[in-house]
Amino acid sequence: MENKIIHWFKYASPQSFYPLAGRMIPWFWALTAIFMAAGLWISFFVAPTDFQQGEGYRIIFIHVPAAWMSMFIYVIMAFWSAIGLAWNTRLSFIMARALAPTGAMFTFVALWTGAFWGKPMWGAWWVWDARLTSELILFFLYVGVMALQAAIDEPRRSDRAGALLNLVGVINVPIIYFSVKWWNTLHQGSSVSLTRAPSMAHIMLWGMLIMALAAWMYTIAVALVRARALVLERERQTDWVRALLEEKP
């Protein structure tokens, strides 16, 4: 058992992580394509028309997975930040940094699609609703983390500053999730819950979940690509990176 633990911990080293990530990336891109194709097919061609919202409701198959990922990615960033601060592991900071742009993208998509959905439902592109406002704050947190890290030249200080902001900002995630319960909001409650049956047709739920899987596979693939680039940038003075670059034509 101890040997297995040691074997897995070796991938915390950038030198061991780099080739492993390179082997994993094509698989995650393939899973992204498969889940995306299946999710779009179910969402736009199989799922029935909603009796109240008509065809316009289908934007939820983009909006809801994007909103889920916007929150989940920030939690994962906070997790890697905590690991990095606690054990001073370089790869943890790299993973947290690599996830930030994708999290910001999903948050923007959630806000953008939510505006398109809200216009016919509420009669306005934007309202200062508790759910919408807290999601907008999450977008600013993503942008703030990336701006803060870009403003600090020294990587160690940059990593730690970003990690601290990640840990402070993660308190916004439960606020987003519970906002529809804590305040009187225009935004509808959760359609999916662990404690009760879903309030939608099962085929709609499957379409949403498969699209969420596609978004998650995409997130992993892109994060690994960015992490490999950051590893090369930070380890460029090491012998193994020099040897790797010399091998490339």
C-alpha positions as CSV (number, residue, x, y, z in Angstrom):
1,M,0.0,0.0,0.0
2,E,2.8,2.4,0.9
3,N,4.5,1.8,-2.4
4,K,1.3,2.6,-4.3
5,I,1.0,5.9,-2.4
6,I,4.6,6.8,-3.2
7,H,4.0,5.9,-6.8
8,W,1.0,8.2,-7.1
9,F,2.7,11.1,-5.2
10,K,5.5,11.2,-7.8
11,Y,3.1,12.8,-10.2
12,A,3.1,15.9,-8.0
13,S,6.5,16.6,-9.5
14,P,6.2,18.7,-12.7
15,Q,8.7,16.4,-14.4
16,S,6.5,13.4,-13.9
17,F,3.2,15.3,-14.4
18,Y,4.2,16.7,-17.8
19,P,4.3,13.4,-19.9
20,L,1.3,12.0,-18.0
21,A,-0.8,15.0,-18.8
22,G,0.3,14.8,-22.4
23,R,-1.0,11.2,-22.6
24,M,-4.3,12.1,-21.0
25,I,-5.2,15.2,-23.1
26,P,-6.3,13.3,-26.3
27,W,-8.6,11.1,-24.3
28,F,-10.3,14.0,-22.6
29,W,-10.7,15.8,-26.0
30,A,-12.3,12.6,-27.4
31,L,-14.7,12.4,-24.4
32,T,-15.5,16.0,-24.9
33,A,-16.5,15.5,-28.5
34,I,-18.5,12.3,-27.7
35,F,-20.5,13.9,-24.8
36,M,-21.0,17.1,-26.6
37,A,-22.4,15.4,-29.7
38,A,-24.7,13.2,-27.6
39,G,-25.8,16.1,-25.4
40,L,-26.6,18.4,-28.3
41,W,-28.5,15.7,-30.1
42,I,-30.7,15.0,-27.0
43,S,-31.1,18.6,-26.1
44,F,-32.1,20.0,-29.5
45,F,-33.6,17.0,-31.3
46,V,-34.9,14.5,-28.8
47,A,-36.1,16.5,-25.7
48,P,-39.8,17.6,-26.1
49,T,-40.9,21.2,-26.4
50,D,-41.8,22.9,-23.1
51,F,-45.5,23.6,-22.8
52,Q,-44.9,27.0,-21.2
53,Q,-41.7,28.3,-22.8
54,G,-41.8,26.6,-26.2
55,E,-38.5,26.0,-28.0
56,G,-36.8,28.9,-26.2
57,Y,-36.3,26.9,-23.1
58,R,-33.6,24.8,-24.9
59,I,-31.0,27.4,-23.9
60,I,-31.0,25.8,-20.5
61,F,-29.0,22.9,-21.9
62,I,-26.1,25.5,-22.3
63,H,-27.0,27.8,-19.4
64,V,-27.4,25.3,-16.6
65,P,-24.2,23.2,-17.3
66,A,-22.2,26.5,-17.6
67,A,-23.6,27.8,-14.3
68,W,-22.7,24.5,-12.6
69,M,-19.2,24.6,-14.0
70,S,-18.7,28.2,-13.1
71,M,-19.2,27.3,-9.4
72,F,-17.5,23.9,-9.4
73,I,-14.3,25.1,-11.1
74,Y,-14.0,27.9,-8.4
75,V,-14.3,25.3,-5.7
76,I,-11.6,23.1,-7.4
77,M,-9.4,26.2,-7.7
78,A,-9.8,26.9,-4.0
79,F,-9.0,23.2,-3.2
80,W,-5.7,23.3,-5.2
81,S,-4.9,26.7,-3.6
82,A,-5.4,25.2,-0.1
83,I,-3.2,22.3,-1.0
84,G,-0.5,24.6,-2.4
85,L,-0.5,26.9,0.6
86,A,-0.5,23.9,3.1
87,W,2.2,21.8,1.4
88,N,3.9,24.4,-0.9
89,T,3.4,22.1,-3.9
90,R,4.2,23.9,-7.2
91,L,1.9,21.8,-9.2
92,S,-1.1,22.7,-7.0
93,F,-0.6,26.4,-7.8
94,I,-0.2,25.6,-11.4
95,M,-3.5,23.7,-11.6
96,A,-5.4,26.5,-9.8
97,R,-4.0,29.0,-12.3
98,A,-4.7,26.8,-15.3
99,L,-8.4,26.5,-14.3
100,A,-9.1,30.2,-13.9
101,P,-9.7,31.2,-17.6
102,T,-12.0,28.3,-18.2
103,G,-14.0,29.2,-15.1
104,A,-14.3,32.8,-16.2
105,M,-15.5,31.6,-19.6
106,F,-18.2,29.4,-18.2
107,T,-19.3,32.2,-15.8
108,F,-19.6,34.6,-18.8
109,V,-21.6,32.0,-20.8
110,A,-23.9,31.4,-17.8
111,L,-24.5,35.2,-17.5
112,W,-24.9,35.7,-21.3
113,T,-27.3,32.8,-21.8
114,G,-29.2,33.7,-18.7
115,A,-29.8,37.2,-20.2
116,F,-31.2,35.6,-23.4
117,W,-33.4,33.3,-21.3
118,G,-34.5,36.1,-18.9
119,K,-35.6,38.6,-21.6
120,P,-38.7,36.7,-22.7
121,M,-39.4,35.4,-19.1
122,W,-38.9,38.6,-17.1
123,G,-39.1,41.3,-19.8
124,A,-35.5,42.5,-19.2
125,W,-32.0,41.5,-20.1
126,W,-30.8,42.0,-16.6
127,V,-32.2,42.4,-13.1
128,W,-30.3,42.9,-9.9
129,D,-31.6,39.5,-8.6
130,A,-29.6,37.8,-5.8
131,R,-28.7,34.8,-8.0
132,L,-27.6,37.0,-11.0
133,T,-25.7,39.4,-8.8
134,S,-23.8,36.8,-7.0
135,E,-22.9,35.1,-10.3
136,L,-21.7,38.4,-11.6
137,I,-19.5,38.7,-8.5
138,L,-18.1,35.3,-9.3
139,F,-17.1,36.5,-12.7
140,F,-15.3,39.5,-11.2
141,L,-13.5,37.1,-8.8
142,Y,-12.2,35.0,-11.7
143,V,-11.1,38.2,-13.5
144,G,-9.6,39.6,-10.3
145,V,-7.6,36.4,-9.6
146,M,-6.1,36.4,-13.1
147,A,-5.4,40.2,-13.0
148,L,-3.7,39.9,-9.6
149,Q,-1.5,37.0,-10.7
150,A,-0.6,38.8,-13.9
151,A,0.4,42.0,-12.0
152,I,3.0,40.1,-9.8
153,D,6.1,39.1,-11.7
154,E,7.6,36.7,-9.1
155,P,5.8,33.4,-9.6
156,R,5.8,32.3,-5.9
157,R,4.3,35.6,-4.7
158,S,1.8,35.6,-7.6
159,D,0.7,32.0,-6.8
160,R,0.2,32.8,-3.1
161,A,-1.7,36.0,-3.7
162,G,-4.0,34.3,-6.2
163,A,-4.5,31.3,-3.8
164,L,-5.5,33.6,-0.9
165,L,-8.0,35.4,-3.1
166,N,-9.4,32.0,-4.2
167,L,-9.9,30.9,-0.6
168,V,-11.6,34.2,0.3
169,G,-13.8,34.2,-2.8
170,V,-15.0,30.6,-2.5
171,I,-17.5,31.8,0.2
172,N,-19.5,33.3,-2.8
173,V,-20.2,29.8,-4.2
174,P,-22.7,28.7,-1.5
175,I,-24.2,32.2,-1.6
176,I,-25.0,31.6,-5.3
177,Y,-26.4,28.2,-4.7
178,F,-28.6,29.0,-1.8
179,S,-29.6,32.5,-3.0
180,V,-33.0,31.4,-4.3
181,K,-33.8,29.9,-0.9
182,W,-32.4,32.8,1.2
183,W,-34.0,35.7,-0.7
184,N,-37.1,36.3,-2.7
185,T,-35.7,36.1,-6.2
186,L,-37.0,36.1,-9.8
187,H,-34.7,33.2,-10.6
188,Q,-36.4,29.8,-10.5
189,G,-35.2,27.2,-7.9
190,S,-33.0,24.3,-8.7
191,S,-34.5,21.8,-11.2
192,V,-32.1,19.1,-10.0
193,S,-31.8,18.1,-6.4
194,L,-30.2,15.2,-4.4
195,T,-33.2,15.1,-2.0
196,R,-36.2,15.1,-4.4
197,A,-37.2,14.0,-7.8
198,P,-36.3,16.3,-10.7
199,S,-39.0,18.8,-11.8
200,M,-38.4,18.1,-15.5
201,A,-38.8,15.2,-18.0
202,H,-36.1,12.6,-17.6
203,I,-34.9,13.0,-21.2
204,M,-34.4,16.8,-20.5
205,L,-32.4,15.9,-17.4
206,W,-30.2,13.4,-19.3
207,G,-29.5,16.1,-21.9
208,M,-28.5,18.5,-19.2
209,L,-26.3,16.0,-17.4
210,I,-24.5,14.9,-20.6
211,M,-23.8,18.5,-21.5
212,A,-22.4,19.0,-18.0
213,L,-20.1,16.0,-18.6
214,A,-19.0,17.4,-21.9
215,A,-18.2,20.7,-20.1
216,W,-16.2,18.9,-17.4
217,M,-14.2,16.9,-19.9
218,Y,-13.5,20.1,-21.8
219,T,-12.4,21.8,-18.6
220,I,-9.9,19.0,-17.8
221,A,-8.5,18.9,-21.3
222,V,-7.9,22.7,-21.4
223,A,-6.6,22.8,-17.9
224,L,-4.0,20.1,-18.7
225,V,-2.9,21.9,-21.8
226,R,-2.4,25.2,-19.9
227,A,-0.7,23.4,-17.0
228,R,1.8,21.8,-19.4
229,A,2.5,25.2,-20.8
230,L,3.0,26.7,-17.3
231,V,5.3,23.8,-16.4
232,L,7.5,24.4,-19.4
233,E,7.6,28.1,-18.7
234,R,8.5,27.7,-15.0
235,E,10.9,24.8,-15.4
236,R,12.7,26.1,-18.5
237,Q,16.0,26.4,-16.7
238,T,16.0,22.7,-15.6
239,D,17.9,20.0,-17.3
240,W,14.8,17.9,-18.1
241,V,13.1,20.8,-20.0
242,R,16.2,21.6,-21.9
243,A,16.6,18.0,-22.9
244,L,12.9,17.9,-23.9
245,L,13.2,21.0,-26.0
246,E,16.4,19.7,-27.7
247,E,14.6,16.5,-28.7
248,K,11.8,18.4,-30.5
249,P,12.5,19.1,-34.3
